[in-house]
């Protein structure tokens, strides 16, 4: 069951006339935490940096080098983090050459050529310790650069599901599950502590 605030991501795997698609889209249900929104922004920055490097004559090593090392996002080595910061060809199969990854591309680079079609995907964990962002775009290499061919928006984190309203209006799309205690709540705690002579710690 999906609950308000939960993150979800889907890998869209279609086939049209034999040709495959592969692209992640990430959503949160109802609203997003600040931590999840920050993770999404960081994930998107790594993806955009990789896309910016795609052009004929560049190599898969140049693209992989812009991605973080495995240890920077909680993994012991590149093998453990394989396919989280990743690129792969798409055609009649979902995973074709070239492979773009810190695990293989830095030592075994492939030159990018016009006509190549591949997906670039990134991942970034949230500071809340349980959620994460995942985004993927499909790219065609042109004679002078590249074209992103995925059309479903992913520049910012999307909120899916019911939009919630309070008596004061719409609930913010970016918020925390547990709000900071108001001054009135803090006063109530302090008053009860004094009245009942019970010490309340920080």
N, C-alpha and C positions, 0 to 999 in steps of 0.2 A: 504494500500500500504506500502510495506517495503522500507525504505530509507537507503542509506549508513550510517553505524554507529549504526543502530537500533539493539538492542538485541532481540533475539527470543529464546524461549525454548518450547520443545515439550515433551509430555509424551507418550512414545511408548507403546501402549496397544494392544498386539497381543494375539491370542489364537492358540495353536497348540495341536491338539488331546485333546482338552478340558482344557489344562493347560495354564495359563495366564502369560503374561509378564507385567512389569511395570517399566519403567526407563526413567528418564528425560535426555534430551540432550540439551545443551545450545550453541547457536551460535551468532555471530554478522554478520551483512551484510556488506561486503566490507572491513571493518576495525573495530577496537575496540578502544574506548577511554582508556586512562590510568586508569581512575576511574573504568571502567567496567572490565578491566583486573585484577585490584587489587581485586575487589569484587569476581571475579571468583577464584582467588588464595585462598582467605580466605574461600570461600565456599568449595573448594576442600580440604583444610586442615581439616575442621570440618568433612567432609565425610571420609577422610583417617584415622583420629583419631578414628572414630566410627568403621570403618571396622577392624582396628588393634585390637580392643577389642573383636571381635567375635571369641569365641571358647567355647567348651562344659564346663559347670560349671559356666561360667560367667552369669550375669543377665542383663536383659533389663535396670535396673537402672544404672548399670555401663556404659552402652553405652549412655543412655540419659544424664548422668551427664557430659559427655565431650562436649555436645552441649551448646551454649550460652543461657543465660536466655533471655526471651522475651524482657525485657527492654533494653538489650544490642544491639538490632537491630530494635528498634523503635516501639515496641508494649507494650501496658499497662500491659498485663498479659499473662500467658501461654495459656489460652483459646483463646484469640485473635490471638495468633501466632500458634495455633494448626495446624499440618500437614505441617509446613514449615521446621522444624527440626524433622524428622519423620522416623519411621520404621514400616513396616507391613508385615505380612506373605503373601505369594503368592502361589496359588495352583489352585484349580478349580474356585476360585474367586480372584478378584484383591486385596481386602483387607481382609486378614484373620489374625488370631492370629499367632505370638505374636504382640502386639502393643508396639511400642517403642517411647516414648514421655516424655518430662519433665512434662507434664500435669498429666500423670497417672503412669508412670513407677517408679518414685522415691518412691512413697508410695505403689505401688502394683507391685513389680518386678516379672518377670517370668524368670525361669532358662533356659538358652540356652542349647539345646540338639542336638546331631548329627542327621542329616537328615532334620533339619528345613531349609526351604527356605524362605528368606525374602528380602525385598528391604529396603535400607537405602537412605534417600534423605535429602539434605540440601539446604539452601537458604541464600543468603547474599545480602543486598542492597548496591548499589553503592553510593559513596559520591556525585554524581552529582544530587541526589534527585529524579531521575525518572527511572533509570534502575536497574537491579538486576540480580544475577546469581542463577541458579537452576540446581542441578546435582543429579542423582540417579543411584545407582548400585544395582544389584541383587547378593545375596550371598547364597551359600549353606554351612551349618555347617557340617564339616567333623569330623572324630573321634579325630583328633588332632588340628583342627583349623578351617579354612574356605577356600572357593574358590570363587572368584568373577567370575560369569558366564556371565556377559554382555561383549560383545566383541567390540562394537563400541567405539572408543577412546574418552576419556573425561579427560585425565590428564591435558590438557591445553585447554584454550578457542579456539574454532575452528572458523575460518573466512569462511563464506559461500558467494556464489555469485561471481560476476565479480571481478577480480583483476584489480586494476586501475594503470595506468602508466602515468607519466608526461614526459616532455621533458628531464628530468634528470634521468629517470629510474622508477622502480617500486615505487608506493606510499607505505610508511611504513604501515604494518598491524596494528600497534599500534600507534595511533596518536590522536590529538584533532580535533574536527570539525572546530574550529576557531584557527588559528595559532597566535603565539605571533608576534606583529608588528616588522618588521625588523628595523635596524638602519636607513635605507633610509626613511622608512615611518615616523618614529619619527622626523627625520630632516625636512621632508615636513610639518608636523603639526606645528613644532616650527617656521619654516620660514613663513608660512602663518599667524600664530598668530602675529608675529612681523610686517609683511607687512600690515595686515589689522587692526592691533591694537585691536585684539580680544583676551581676556585672555582665555586660555584653561586650565581647571581644571584637576586634577589628575584622 
